[in-house]
Amino acid sequence: MTAGVSGGPLFLFALLLQVVLIHVFCSLPTVVHSKCILFNFGDSNSDTGGLMAGLGLYLGPPAGRRFFHKTTGRFCDGQLYIDFICESLKINFLSPYLESSGSNFSHGVNFAVAGAATEPTAIPFTLSTQVLQFFHFKNRTRELRAQGLGLLISEKGFRNAVYSFDMGQNDISIALSSNVSYSAVIEKIPSILSRIKDAIKSIYKNGGRKFWVYNTGPLGCLPQMLAFLKKNDSVLDAVGCLATVNNAAKEFNAGLWGLCNQISSKYKDATVVYTDMFAIKYGLITNHAKYGFVNPLMACCGYGGTPYNYRFSMQCGEPNVTACPVGSRYISWDGVHYTEAANSIIASKILSAKLQMRMVAESLSYAILGR
């Protein structure tokens, strides 16, 4: 996506850099534990087990076979991009808000739920519901603190926390898969953006000042979408992805970029960072050989073989569905979600930049955040 609008200095800088958030949002850790606190709102791209806990479901093997060596409720063979970011920030992996046992909320909360969208779907945890859950968590934390109970987040912690939003993919995907026209899908985008705006505005009015917004990735490159919607090769781009589907994602992303700029301009004391996940993920698919990946448009865990190894009635984890060997370099895990190997690269691209850019980011963070 090109930069073509004005905004706060950090906002523009973030777009140019793909963001050095470890410096901009959180102090570099000088002791064992970082003081950074992260609240995340989203869908399966960043769900660390919320859907499984919330609905009492079980996501069986081979999910989680790497790193965790057990199932964790993540739709992945291992770590998600948000897990790698937490590692970089020196904070604990974010526990799902809906997990009643063994959760650790000292460094934030993950409200993301797989299948969630900005509007109601079969999954009852919309973006607005996730925001309401945050308010409940904050109010309950205050009550416990007043009673001298718990070691939860302080008022300063809530004020200085980072609020990340990775939402909108399911809204677009569901619309694209429902046999409506392309123009009808595009007509839905303003409503989706309005709901995201309302969520950020609510957090701002409740004291949040640091917002990290992810756009949606190249949906037309997902094996699921290709298996569902490909009619013939004429609908594919040079990489083999569905051009129209990716165009819809780009339209949404353009609107989201404009929304972030609008928020940055209106709330002068807020820091808004926009991360171009489309560019990161599409670049990974386009240059897959450079990173040692094979079959960039084919699911590792699925059914049907080439070209996409995806069949809706034969999902990863079901009997007779097999996964590629451990250590294989696939980008897509199950046709919808990314593998740990891909997530690792995605996270590194979000957080990395050249040394001189790193220094500029530190200078900006000190100037803007008053450190």
N, C-alpha and C positions, 0 to 999 in steps of 0.2 A: 504494500500500500504506500502511496506517495504522500509526503507531507505537503498540504496545501492550505492549511488553516492556521490561524494564530492561537496561542494559548500561553499559559504560564511557562516560565523558563525551564522548570524541571520537566513539564509535560512534553515540550518539544524535544528536550534532550533525551528523554526516555525513548521516544520513537526512533531517534537517530541511532541510539546505542543498542537497541533491544534490551536496554535497562541493566544497570549495575545496582540491583536492589539491595544487595547485602550491605552496601555503603549508604545508600540513600535513606532506607527506612530504619535500619537497626544499627546500633553501635557495634563495632567489631568486638567480639568477646575477649575480655582481658582476664577472665577467670574461667572456671570450668564450664559454667552455664551462661548462656546468652540471656539478656533481658528482653529480647524481642518477643512480642506476642502477636499471634496471627489468628484471625477469624476468617474462615473460608466458607463461601457460599457457592454451590455448584451442582454438577451432575456426576455421572460415572467417571469422567476424566479425572476427578479429584476426590471421589468417594472412597474413604478408607474403611468402609464397612457399615455405613449408615443404613443402606437398604436392607441388608441382611439382619441387622439388629432391629430395625424399625418394624419389619414385617415378619420377623421370626423365621426367616428363610435360611437356607444353607447353600453356599456356593462351594461345590466340591472340587476335588482335584481334577485336572492338574493346575488349577489356579493356585498361585502362591508358591509354586515349586522352586523358584529361585529366591535367594536371600532369606525369606521367611521359612521356607521348607515346610509350610503348612498353609492351609487356607486362612485368609484374613478378611474376607469380604470384599477384597479388591478385585476388580475385573481385569486381571493382569496375571502374568506368570511371576511377578515380583513387585518391585517398587513402582509407584506412580511418580510423575514429575514432581508433585508436591512433596513427596517423601524426600526426594533428592534436594529440593530447595530447603526443607527443614534441616537436613543434614548440613547444608552449607551455612545456614544461619545458626548452627550449633544449638538447636532446640529439639525437643522430643517430637516424634511423629505425632501428628494431630489425631486425637481420639475422636471418634464420631460422637456427636451430641446424643444420639439415640442409643448408644451402648451403655447399658446399666451396670456392667461389671468390669472392673479393672481399668476404668478410664483415668487418664491423667490430663487435667485441664490447666496445668500450671503455665503452659506456653500458648494457650489458645484452645479453640474448639473448631471442629470440622462439621459444618452443617450440611455439607454436600450429600446428596442422595442420588444414586443411579436412577436414570429415567426421569429425573425432575426437569421441569421446564418453567417458564415464567407464567404460563397459564395452566389450569388444571388438566391433567391427563389421567391415565390409569394409576399413576403414582401420585399419592396425595400430598407430596412434600414440595409444593411450588416454591418459587423464590420468595414470595411474600410470606409463606408459612415459615421458611427458614429464617427470615428476618424476625418474625414474631418469636421464634424459638430463641433467637439471640437476646431479645428483650427480656424474655422469661429468665434466661440464664443470668443476665446481668442483674436483674432485680433480686433473684434468689441468692446470688453471690453477696449482694449488699445486706440482705437479711442475715445470712450466716455470719458475715463479718461483724455485724453489730452484736451478735450473740457470742462472739469470740470463737466461732466454730469454723473449721476448715482453713486451708492455706490457699485460698483461691486468689483471683486477680484483684488488684487494688483499683481504686478510682483512677489513679495515674496510669495504671496499666491499660485500662479501657481507653483512656484518652490518647495514649501514645501508640496503641495497637495498630497493626496493619489489617485492613479489611479487603479481602480479595474476592473477586467475582469472576467465575468461569461458567457462564450460563448463556443459553440461547441455541446451542447445538440441537437440542431435542425439539425445540419449537420449529426450527427450520427443517430438520430431518422428517418429522412427522408430517409437516405440510407437503414436503416434496414426495413423500411416499403415499399420499392419499389420493393420487390421480387428479389433483386440481391443476389448473394451468399455471405456467410459470408466472404470469402476471398476478394471479391470485396469491401465490406465495409471496411475491414482492410486496403486495398490498398489506400483508400481515406484519411486515417488519416494523412500521411505526408503532404498532401496539406492543410488540415485544420490547422495543427500545424504551417505550414509555414505562413499562413495568420495571425494567432495570433502573431507569432514572428514579422512579419512586422508591426503590429499595435503597439506592445510594443516598438519596435525599433523607430518608428516614434515619439511616445510620448517622448522617451528618448532624441532623437535628438532635440526635441523642449523644453527640459529643465526638463522633469519629472524625478524623481529619486526614487520614492516610489511606488512599484507595488505590488498589491494584486491580486493573481490569484486563482480562484476557479476551481477545476476539476468538472467533471459531475457526477451526482448522479446515483443510480442503476436504469437505464432505464427499465430493465427487471422486475421491481417491480411496474411500473406504470399500473394502471387498464386499461388504453387505450392500451398499448402494449400487455398486457395479453389478452384482448378481441380480438385484431387484430390477434395476432401471435400464440397463444396457439393452438396446434393441439391435444395434449393429455398430460397426466401427466408426461410422460417420459421426457419431455423437461424442467421440473421444477426442481429447486434446493430444498434443505431441507426446505426453508422458503416459497416456493410456487412461486418464481420468475422465469422468463425465464433465464436459465443459459447462453445460447449463447448470448443473448442480453446484459446481464451484463458483459460477457467476452469481448464484443466489447467495452463497456464503460471502462473497466479496461485497455484495450489496448490503448485507447485514453488517459486515465489518466497517464499511464506509460510514454507515449510520452510527455505529457504536463509537467510531473515532470522532465524529461530529458531536456526539453526546458527551464524550469525555472532555472535549474542548469546551463545550458549553458549561459543564460543571466547573471546570478549572477557571473559567472566566467569571462565573457567578460567585463562586466561593473562594475568595482570594486567599483565605487562610488554610485552604485545603491543598494537599499534594495528591495529584492524580497521575498515575502511571498506566500507560496503555501498552500492552505487550502483543506483538503481532505473531500469534501462534500459526496463522495461515502461512506466513512467509517461512517460519521455522520448519513446519511440518512438510510443506510442499518442497522446500529446499532439500530436506532429508530424503524424500521420495525421489526427487529428480537426480540427486547425487548419491544414491544409495550405495553404489559400488565403492565410492570414495570412503565410506564408513564401514565397508565390509559386509553390507547386507545383500541378501539375494531375494528374488521374487517380491519386490516392494509392494505389489498390489494383491498379494496372496496371504490368506490367514495361516498362521502357524497351527492353530488349534481349530479344526473344522472338519467338514465332510464334502467330498466331491472332487477333490484334486484340482488340477489346473483348469481354468486360469486363476480362480479366486478362492477355491477351497471353502466355499460358504454355502450352506443350505439352511434356510430358516427353521426347518423341522428337525434339524440335527445340530444342536448347539454344542459348543465346547462344554465338556463336563458330562455330557450324556453318554450312555452306553454306545459302543461302536464308533465313537468319535475320538480320533487320535490326535496327538499333538506332535509337532516336529521334535526331533531329538533335543535334549537339553544342550544349550550352547550354540544352537543354530542361530543364524543372524537374520531374523525376520523383523520387519517393522510392525506388522499387524499381528496382534495376539489372537483374537477371535473373530476378526472381520469387522469389528467396531472399535475396539480399544487397542492401544499400543503396547508393545512388549516392554519389559524392563530395560532391555538394551536400547531401544528407541527412546524411552523416557529419560534415560540417563543423558543422552545427547541433547534432547529437547531442553532439559533443565540446564545443562551446561551452557547452551546458547542463550537462554534467558539471562543467566547470571554473569556471563563472561563479556569481556571487552579488552581492548588493548590497554597497556599499562598507562599511557598518557590519558586515555579516556577515564580510566579508573581514578586518576588523580583529580580530574575535573569533576567527576561525580562526587568525590569526597568534599571538594570545595563548595559545590552547590548544596550538598546536604547540610554542611555547617552553616551556610548563609541562610538557607530557607528554614531549617528546623531549629536554628539558634543553638547548636551544640558548641 
